[in-house]
Amino acid sequence: MDAFYASVELLRYPQLKGLPVVIGGGRRREDDLLARLRVAHPEHAWSEQNLHEIPLDFFPRIAGYTGRGVITTATYAARQFGVGSAMGVMKAAKLCPDAILLPVDFDQYRHYSQRFKAIITDIAPSMENRGVDEVYIDFTDVPGGQREGGRVLARLIQKAIFDDTGLTCSVGVAPNKLLAKMASEFNKPNGISIVQPEDLEAMIWPLPCRKINGIGPKAEAKLVQHDIHSIGDLAKRDRLWLMQHFGKSYGAWLHDAAHGKDERPIETASEPVSISRETTFEHDLHAVRDREALGAIFTRLSEQVAADLQRKGYVGKTIGIKLRYDNFQSVTRDQTLTAYVNQAQAIRQAAGQCLKRVDLTRRLRLLGVRVGSLMKLEDWQAQGLRAEAAPAQPYTESLFGDDSLSK
């Protein structure tokens, strides 16, 4: 999907089309913008139905933003200024201070994600889910899937998604997942790119090695040290040489990837290993001085993980936490319960026990809660397994700011 989160927001605020818009900095609070509008313009009956009438000067800009917020995505107009995903909002403010800043609304993004995927599976049932905004589709056995090298079916999918949602997507068609992923980036937004085996030398080899999904910054830096800059440079290296310098498994994979080889099948069903929620604070928090705020955040994370488990139909019995201190050091702790859970109270209670095993005298910048060792709820119910009892008095235990902690 093309700039998915931003594109969903433009459905809500069509007056922002063509403008630099950044999504991130925090979560959307329901009716927050409407409340502000009603105070600023009490003469107007504001509702979700007339958000398109909001004047442009009412939207917040990122100029002067302070905090640790991170950009989730940005419109293509903002990307022209160098603004991109995972960039700090403060940094983006220096690159494009006039960009409009909107908070994320994950509930809305999940809604549209489910809609576009349902449209795809109606046309091409063999689909691999790759997150909220990306899928792999097998055209092989779809009627008409091979017409014009797959372009006809790609156009049909684009049109069906746009007609139903108003959103655009870019499609890469290739013999395997590796090349299809690369091709999907060639003609964004709303483009179609087709890569056949005979196109490898002309279309793939001139690209930098980082364009291969699986080559990160560290691997790229090491490749550069060996004067390997493009995928074509990589393809010229001997397989054995790559295995000697990059490890047996990764070196062999690098050789195959440079030659466009990828045998991975489309996986139409996969089970998550764990479900987690975490948040990075706007400023560092201390377990004693910010006990109330940390306790509320810890409760909310536990409730969000529980809601995710229940929505996706899972229970789990390994409960864990993640902390990141002000020096960016991260620690994790977990414990395995005797029974499966998917209730917020039980998750928070077990996660609270994990908190007692970490240093809480240092300032924190991130807190997370995780549930692993998952089982499908239906399987759990079929086996008649016992549920972990929730505490009788929820949320009363002092998790942060114990008297034993240093102030």
Protein Blocks (a to p, Z undefined) as FASTA:
>chain_A
ZZkllmmmmmmmmmlgoiacdeehiacdehklmmmmmmmmmmbccdfklmmmpcfklpcc
fehpacjbdcfbdcfklmmnopaehiafklmmmmmmmbccddddfklmmmmmmmmmmmmm
mmmmpacdebjkbccddfklgghklgghhmmmmmmmmmmmmmmnopacdddddfbfklmm
mmmmmmcghiacdddfklmmmmmmmpcfklpghiafklmmmmmmnopabfmlmmmpcfkl
mmmmnojklmmmmmmmmnopafbdcdfbdcdfbdcdddddfbdcdfklmmmmmmmmmmmm
mmmmmmmmmmnopacfbdcdddddfkopacddddddfbdcfbfklmmmmmmmmmmmccfk
bccfbdcdddehiacfklmmmnopacddddfbghkacfehpakbcZZ
